[in-house]
Amino acid sequence: MVYFNSLEEITASFEPELSQAVLRVVKSGWYLLGNEVKQFETSFATYCGVKHCIAVANGLDALILIMRAYKELGILKDGDEVIVPANTYIASILAVSANNLVPVPVEPRLDTYLIDPDKIESAITEKTRAIMPVHLYGQLCDMEKINVIAKKYNLLVIEDSAQAHGAIKDGKRAGSFGNASGFSFYPGKNLGSLGDAGAVTTNDDQLADAVRQIANYGSEKKYVFKYKGVNSRLDELQAAVLSLKLKRLDADNQRRREIAQRYCNEIKNPFIVLPEGIIDPSHVVHLFVIRSQYRNDLIRHLEDNNIQTLIHYPIAPHKQNAYKEWNNKNYPITEQIHREVLSLPMYPVLSKENVDQVISAVNSFKR
């Protein structure tokens, strides 16, 4: 069986150093707000090329905390609008709603699946205060165009970098293009923990202080509470794991691109649409996403050939019951994407033999 992603294999590839790091934390007797978290925050901030990294409990919290902090600082207020991609994982949009802000979906480009910057301006109103580009599947949005628009209208840019750890263009990495960025370190991510974990990156000193305090019960110093905060802290064990894995992130991303290169070069099937621009260093291939009008038949064919696949994502956010007020809205490009996409096996320790098997199975699909 070729698994879509094997966390067991990935974890084993970091041994024995990973178990040694875990044991180090266990023996230390210090499990929260300690040196492991400080070290990871420093390393990840340096890696992303920003001044601040604030480690939090998960990726959704990271996005929620950014907008909550902007509200506490008086930069955002209830009812303000945030432009989001119509084609994204629902967490991007949930973070906006959780802050009593209004998400405004904008269609993607079909060739990249990313928010179409040429459609953003028409969605801007007098209530628009921010744009949230989502670097979906590991590919950077067109941040040059988005930042030009943001500057023109005096808008915040809040990156959702949950799927783009290490993506780089013109010397800048995901998490450093906007005013702030949220990362997820969910186990299946390019930089994955052994549980839930996340981080906020920013160059804004004031925002960083507010995020850090709100995430720690609103505490400015012990038993002194500046904000009505929450508990969203990364633990020492996860920080130790992430510090170890960060050292290999660029090499792992390169291996993902090599697998993607093989898929792109060797999959030759008229019923399959391959992703574009996936070999570029700005793409870290979190997912290798193909499209087919015959997706269900293709899934069954691959299952019969012992190939596991997943759909990212089967139901668009505007078709979810959570946003039933949008159910009658029409986003045809997003709907086509959600109707046709299929993710092939992709992880950095996927063997050559397994890649061969995937390519052969996809090429043998017929109608």
Summary of the structure (lengths in Angstrom):
residues: 367
radius of gyration: 20.5
end to end distance: 23.7
largest distance: 66.5
contacts: 1262
relative contact order: 0.16
helix: 42%
strand: 17%
